[in-house]
Amino acid sequence: MTVWKNVPILMYHAVEETAHPRPYKHLHVTRTEFEWQMRSLKKRGYNPVTFDTLLAAYAGIVALPAKPIVLTFDDGYEDLLKNAVPVLTEVGFPYTVFLVSNLIGKTNEWVASEGLTPFPLLSWPQIREIQATGLASFQPHTQSHPHLADIPLAGATTQMAVSRDVLQQQLGVAMDVFCYPFGSVNPAVAESAREIGYRCAVTTQFGRARQTDDPMLLPRVSIYHIPPFSLDYGPAGLNYWWRIETRKDTRK
């Protein structure tokens, strides 16, 4: 019997040339940080896997490799093309980008209500350019990035279903992985996602994917900008490995 290995699913957002002020901390890492992180994962023997592989492991069809990990990017920021794709191609890591279907080529306008300046999002030509590398999987992140648990279920269902249909039509591939914006989900939303046809979905709750987890409520490990030396977080490199390898999962 194959021993299950709990899988860190990393959650990234934008990959920027330079660091932004503290209010933007959870929305980005710098290109320098990201390059170090990806090369360090490879050096330490991590094996990024796709959601297809993860789901096949849940079903007992395949065994997970040593040190499995999943890479995800929320929202589909334009800077991924310049600052993330080259290093991901260099190390040969597969990854998933979650797209907001109504805002392709626009901005993450939902942050304006928090007093933040929106970032540009990928356009369709840029998405297709990344798709052509063969390493990226694009998956739905709703039509407009609402808090799904805070709107009527019918509206949440439409957000999840229509975004999938639009992306499938535009990119010509079937899509069955979903990302809840803001991690906003309740049992009814998760069940609706399952009924729509999603095979799994990711949240923002911290944890590493366990064999007993509901595939519609997979936890992730948030990765965000930390200065090289921080009084709040300690050395950035040590904090990165603590999040991935040793931070305690307190879920029941």
C-alpha positions as CSV (number, residue, x, y, z in Angstrom):
1,M,0.0,0.0,0.0
2,T,1.4,3.4,-1.0
3,V,1.8,5.8,1.8
4,W,0.0,9.1,1.2
5,K,2.2,12.2,1.2
6,N,0.5,15.4,2.3
7,V,0.8,17.8,-0.6
8,P,1.5,21.5,-0.2
9,I,-0.5,23.5,-2.8
10,L,1.2,26.8,-3.1
11,M,-0.9,29.9,-3.6
12,Y,0.8,32.8,-5.5
13,H,-0.7,35.9,-6.9
14,A,1.4,38.5,-8.9
15,V,5.1,38.2,-9.5
16,E,6.4,41.8,-9.6
17,E,9.7,43.4,-10.6
18,T,10.0,45.3,-7.3
19,A,8.3,45.1,-3.9
20,H,5.1,47.0,-3.2
21,P,4.1,48.7,0.1
22,R,2.8,46.6,2.9
23,P,-0.9,46.8,2.1
24,Y,-0.1,44.9,-1.1
25,K,2.0,42.2,0.6
26,H,-0.4,39.3,0.1
27,L,-0.9,40.1,-3.6
28,H,2.6,39.6,-4.8
29,V,6.2,38.3,-4.5
30,T,9.1,39.9,-6.3
31,R,10.7,38.3,-9.3
32,T,13.9,37.8,-7.4
33,E,12.1,36.0,-4.6
34,F,10.2,33.8,-7.0
35,E,13.3,32.8,-9.0
36,W,15.0,31.8,-5.7
37,Q,11.9,29.9,-4.6
38,M,11.5,27.8,-7.8
39,R,15.2,27.0,-8.1
40,S,15.3,26.1,-4.4
41,L,12.3,23.7,-4.8
42,K,14.1,22.0,-7.6
43,K,17.4,21.8,-5.7
44,R,15.6,20.2,-2.7
45,G,14.0,17.6,-4.8
46,Y,10.4,18.8,-4.9
47,N,8.3,17.4,-7.7
48,P,5.5,19.7,-8.9
49,V,2.4,17.7,-10.0
50,T,-0.7,18.7,-11.8
51,F,-4.2,18.5,-10.4
52,D,-4.8,15.6,-12.7
53,T,-2.0,13.7,-11.0
54,L,-3.2,14.7,-7.6
55,L,-6.8,13.6,-8.3
56,A,-5.5,10.3,-9.8
57,A,-3.6,9.8,-6.5
58,Y,-6.7,10.4,-4.5
59,A,-8.5,7.8,-6.6
60,G,-5.6,5.3,-6.0
61,I,-4.8,5.2,-9.7
62,V,-1.2,6.5,-9.4
63,A,1.3,7.0,-6.6
64,L,2.5,10.5,-5.8
65,P,6.2,11.1,-6.4
66,A,8.7,12.0,-3.7
67,K,8.1,15.5,-2.3
68,P,5.0,16.3,-4.3
69,I,3.9,19.9,-4.6
70,V,1.3,21.9,-6.6
71,L,1.9,25.4,-7.9
72,T,-1.1,27.8,-8.3
73,F,-1.5,31.4,-9.3
74,D,-4.7,33.3,-8.5
75,D,-6.3,35.9,-10.8
76,G,-4.0,35.7,-13.8
77,Y,-1.8,38.8,-13.5
78,E,-0.1,40.2,-16.6
79,D,3.4,40.2,-15.0
80,L,3.3,36.4,-14.9
81,L,4.3,36.3,-18.5
82,K,7.5,38.2,-18.0
83,N,8.4,37.4,-14.4
84,A,7.2,33.9,-13.7
85,V,6.8,31.9,-16.9
86,P,10.6,32.1,-17.9
87,V,11.8,30.5,-14.7
88,L,8.9,28.0,-14.6
89,T,9.9,27.0,-18.1
90,E,13.6,26.8,-17.1
91,V,12.9,24.4,-14.2
92,G,10.2,22.5,-16.1
93,F,7.5,22.9,-13.5
94,P,3.8,22.5,-14.4
95,Y,1.4,25.1,-12.8
96,T,-2.2,26.2,-12.7
97,V,-3.4,29.8,-13.2
98,F,-7.0,30.7,-12.1
99,L,-8.6,33.3,-14.4
100,V,-11.5,35.7,-13.8
101,S,-13.4,35.4,-17.1
102,N,-15.1,38.8,-17.3
103,L,-11.9,40.6,-16.5
104,I,-9.4,39.1,-19.0
105,G,-7.2,42.0,-20.3
106,K,-8.5,44.3,-17.6
107,T,-7.5,44.7,-13.9
108,N,-8.2,43.2,-10.5
109,E,-10.7,45.9,-9.9
110,W,-12.1,44.3,-6.8
111,V,-9.2,45.6,-4.7
112,A,-10.2,49.2,-5.3
113,S,-12.7,49.0,-2.6
114,E,-9.8,48.3,-0.2
115,G,-8.1,51.5,-1.3
116,L,-5.5,49.6,-3.4
117,T,-4.5,50.4,-7.0
118,P,-5.6,47.5,-9.3
119,F,-3.0,45.4,-11.2
120,P,-3.2,44.5,-14.9
121,L,-4.5,41.0,-15.8
122,L,-3.5,38.8,-18.7
123,S,-5.1,39.3,-22.1
124,W,-6.3,36.4,-24.2
125,P,-3.3,36.6,-26.6
126,Q,-1.0,36.5,-23.5
127,I,-2.9,33.6,-22.0
128,R,-2.6,31.6,-25.3
129,E,1.2,32.4,-25.4
130,I,1.6,30.9,-22.0
131,Q,-0.7,28.0,-22.9
132,A,1.6,27.2,-25.8
133,T,4.5,26.4,-23.4
134,G,2.7,23.2,-22.4
135,L,3.3,23.7,-18.7
136,A,0.3,25.9,-17.8
137,S,-3.2,24.8,-17.0
138,F,-5.8,27.6,-16.9
139,Q,-8.8,27.1,-14.8
140,P,-11.8,29.2,-13.6
141,H,-11.9,31.7,-10.8
142,T,-15.5,33.0,-11.4
143,Q,-16.7,35.7,-13.7
144,S,-16.0,38.8,-11.5
145,H,-14.3,37.6,-8.3
146,P,-17.2,37.9,-5.7
147,H,-17.4,36.4,-2.2
148,L,-19.4,33.3,-3.3
149,A,-20.7,32.5,0.2
150,D,-22.2,36.0,0.5
151,I,-24.3,36.1,-2.6
152,P,-27.4,34.0,-3.5
153,L,-26.6,30.4,-4.4
154,A,-28.1,30.8,-7.9
155,G,-25.7,33.7,-8.5
156,A,-22.7,31.8,-7.2
157,T,-23.6,28.8,-9.4
158,T,-23.8,31.1,-12.4
159,Q,-20.4,32.6,-11.6
160,M,-18.8,29.1,-11.4
161,A,-20.5,27.6,-14.4
162,V,-20.3,30.5,-16.9
163,S,-16.6,31.2,-16.2
164,R,-15.8,27.6,-16.9
165,D,-17.8,27.7,-20.2
166,V,-16.2,30.9,-21.4
167,L,-12.6,29.6,-20.7
168,Q,-13.3,26.3,-22.3
169,Q,-14.6,27.9,-25.4
170,Q,-11.7,30.4,-25.6
171,L,-8.9,27.9,-24.8
172,G,-10.3,24.7,-26.3
173,V,-9.7,22.5,-23.3
174,A,-11.9,21.0,-20.7
175,M,-11.7,22.5,-17.2
176,D,-12.6,20.9,-13.9
177,V,-10.6,22.6,-11.2
178,F,-12.0,25.7,-9.4
179,C,-10.7,28.4,-7.1
180,Y,-13.0,30.2,-4.6
181,P,-12.3,33.9,-4.7
182,F,-11.2,35.2,-1.2
183,G,-11.5,31.6,-0.1
184,S,-15.2,32.3,0.3
185,V,-17.1,29.0,0.4
186,N,-19.8,27.3,2.3
187,P,-21.2,23.7,2.1
188,A,-23.9,24.8,-0.5
189,V,-21.3,26.5,-2.7
190,A,-19.0,23.5,-2.6
191,E,-21.8,21.1,-3.4
192,S,-22.9,23.4,-6.3
193,A,-19.3,23.3,-7.7
194,R,-19.4,19.5,-7.5
195,E,-22.7,19.3,-9.3
196,I,-21.5,21.7,-12.0
197,G,-18.8,19.1,-12.8
198,Y,-15.6,20.4,-11.0
199,R,-13.5,17.5,-9.7
200,C,-11.7,19.6,-7.1
201,A,-11.5,23.1,-5.8
202,V,-9.0,25.1,-3.7
203,T,-9.6,27.4,-0.8
204,T,-7.3,29.9,1.0
205,Q,-7.4,27.9,4.3
206,F,-3.9,26.9,5.4
207,G,-2.9,23.3,5.2
208,R,-1.4,20.5,3.1
209,A,-3.7,18.3,1.1
210,R,-4.4,15.2,3.1
211,Q,-5.8,11.9,1.8
212,T,-9.0,12.4,3.9
213,D,-9.7,16.0,2.6
214,D,-12.8,16.7,0.6
215,P,-11.4,17.5,-3.0
216,M,-13.8,20.4,-3.2
217,L,-12.2,22.1,-0.1
218,L,-8.5,21.6,-0.7
219,P,-6.3,23.9,1.5
220,R,-3.3,25.8,0.3
221,V,0.0,27.4,1.5
222,S,-0.1,31.1,0.8
223,I,3.2,32.6,-0.5
224,Y,3.6,36.3,-0.4
225,H,6.3,39.0,-0.3
226,I,8.5,39.0,2.8
227,P,11.7,41.3,2.9
228,P,14.9,39.3,3.2
229,F,15.1,40.1,6.9
230,S,11.9,41.0,8.7
231,L,11.1,41.5,12.4
232,D,7.7,40.0,11.9
233,Y,8.6,37.0,9.8
234,G,12.3,36.4,10.3
235,P,14.6,35.5,7.4
236,A,12.5,35.2,4.3
237,G,14.1,31.9,3.2
238,L,13.5,30.2,6.5
239,N,9.9,31.5,6.6
240,Y,9.3,30.1,3.1
241,W,10.4,26.6,4.1
242,W,8.6,26.8,7.4
243,R,5.3,27.5,5.6
244,I,5.9,24.6,3.2
245,E,7.4,22.0,5.4
246,T,6.9,22.6,9.2
247,R,4.0,25.0,9.9
248,K,1.4,23.1,11.8
249,D,-1.8,22.3,10.1
250,T,-4.5,23.0,12.8
251,R,-7.5,21.8,10.8
252,K,-9.6,19.2,12.5
